[in-house]
């Protein structure tokens, strides 16, 4: 990591921390000032986050797509973009940030722990299909994590004092958010799998190899497909829908953070 990227990333993390504290101040102490702090700090954090990505892109000559740190940097950015788009379309969902922002911070922290060395684009990544594959992977990841946050907030409402619960988005709104986010993530995930298969054929001479990444990607996609089936066909919503969003996230954890435990040509390329 160069100095400029480090400064921008530190400022982004600081702004995200202020944002989270602002929303927490609103929910816990019922102070409306917390909403203004949280809202504006989210935008400031995203600005510095974008500048950090731009600084790394300039230093390495490629979009951040390699290995854990760069994917954490980009994945956390997508999460915040999804949140800010959601709150733009549904202003009443703004306090949803109290669940999204800390998860974005944890993802960035996980990436920083692994290491942030500057590296040129490796031969395996030099494919036009890479950008389709990775961008849609970020969209799927950001949507699934945001749906998890919405589900967790919905379940948390029951355990909070009445006044604090009132500061969170209404259960019906959270349920609608979960549905939309999972649907968007599911469709993005399908594109990710398809483009990844085409890229794999050019790289390894086969579309599918059943290695840990491919297997967990398919399992996770099927889990969220079942999630949508239960919601649309059987009408699972409310508390059951929230638990579905939370438990479905287990597949995402294995896919994005657990595949390094396997051994395959895919993990040799992606896990460092």
GIPE-V961474 format. One record per run of one state. SS is the DSSP state (a for helix, b for strand, c for the rest). FROM is the first residue (numbers start at 1). TO is the last residue. If there is no record, write none. Layout:
BEGIN
ss=SS from=FROM to=TO
ss=SS from=FROM to=TO
END
This chain:
BEGIN
ss=c from=1 to=2
ss=a from=3 to=29
ss=c from=30 to=32
ss=a from=33 to=60
ss=c from=61 to=66
ss=a from=67 to=89
ss=c from=90 to=90
ss=a from=91 to=114
ss=c from=115 to=122
ss=a from=123 to=125
ss=c from=126 to=127
ss=a from=128 to=157
ss=c from=158 to=161
ss=a from=162 to=167
ss=c from=168 to=170
ss=a from=171 to=204
ss=c from=205 to=211
ss=a from=212 to=232
ss=c from=233 to=237
ss=a from=238 to=261
ss=c from=262 to=264
ss=a from=265 to=270
ss=c from=271 to=272
END
